[in-house]
Amino acid sequence: MNTGRIILHLDMDSFYASVEAGEHPELKGKPVVVGADPKGGTGRGVVSTCSYEARACGIHSAMPISRAYNLCPDAIFVRPSFPLYNAASRRIMEILKRRSGKFQQVSIDEAFLDISSSGDFRAAAETALEIRREILEKEGLTCSIGVAPAKIVAKIASDYRKPDGLTVVAPEEVENFLFPLPVGKIPGIGKKTGAELASMDIRTIGDLAGTDIQVLIGRFGRWGLHMHSLAHGADDDEVLEREGYKSASRESTFEQDTDDSRFLAAVLDELADDISQGLKKDGVLWKTATVKVRYQGFLTHTRSRTMDRSTGDSATLRAIARVLLAELLDGRKVRLIGLRASTLEKVDNAQRRIDDFF
Ligand SMILES: [Mg+2]
């Protein structure tokens, strides 16, 4: 499959935990869990990231913090310091942007870069190595990179050898690379779709690619059609260049669907604080808050509220988010919640009112 494009996907390794270990060298090589306060196993909220040593104990991101505590009470539990992570993220993204103008940041520690101008995959691999070296030298952090002819393949490739991995998939290798992998490696195919596919005897991406398209459409509708083309590595989605940013959002997917509204509110508080800290750092106020809830079975609903005037107040964002969440919860179990602050306004220091940030 030759798209004529060369796409690089970068994903930092256990980003928050690695930044913490950089700041506090005594954490290096230890199981570090960044997230909510475990409160001796009774805490609410989830694991944001954890070090590879903590992963060895069975801990992973999005796991309830109480469960993580029970799995490894001796791990070092750290509250997130978002200003620190945002600053490191910004420096890393600058390193990427210098390599290509076609740059799309997808989360605090993940970005796509269109490096078609490298000419060929050999030169692109060289560029990827240079990026890794530069990030390691300047930030002391490792990342994993995938290079491929399409975004979807590059993303799967960056996850292929983690941590500190580089996986280059040239156009003629796309099917050999994808087909042996489990279908769950395709972003969007979660446990539920995975189970449904398994019931049809479709377990690998190759199985999916080889399934009659009408069968998939009959079962999944348009999503079936999309899944089938993704299985072939066909993804003509371009790397979008963004002029500044128009909104700030965070989301959290749960290991198990939940209808525990106190738990959901606690997670939402964390998302709100994360967004507030990032915006505060950039001197940006927001006016609109949007909460997204994805219920069991992929149905997604959102609800927004726009304020009369812009604010940077984190307590306000928390409070509005909780109201919107309450409006969305209807007893159905929830798989994912997200929060977005938009209608952003950059303020200079002279205009900044003291109460905007407190
Ligand atoms: Mg990462």
Boltz pocket constraint, residues with backbone or C-beta under 6 A from the ligand:
constraints:
  - pocket:
      binder: B
      contacts: [[A, 11], [A, 12], [A, 13], [A, 14], [A, 15], [A, 109]]
      max_distance: 6.0
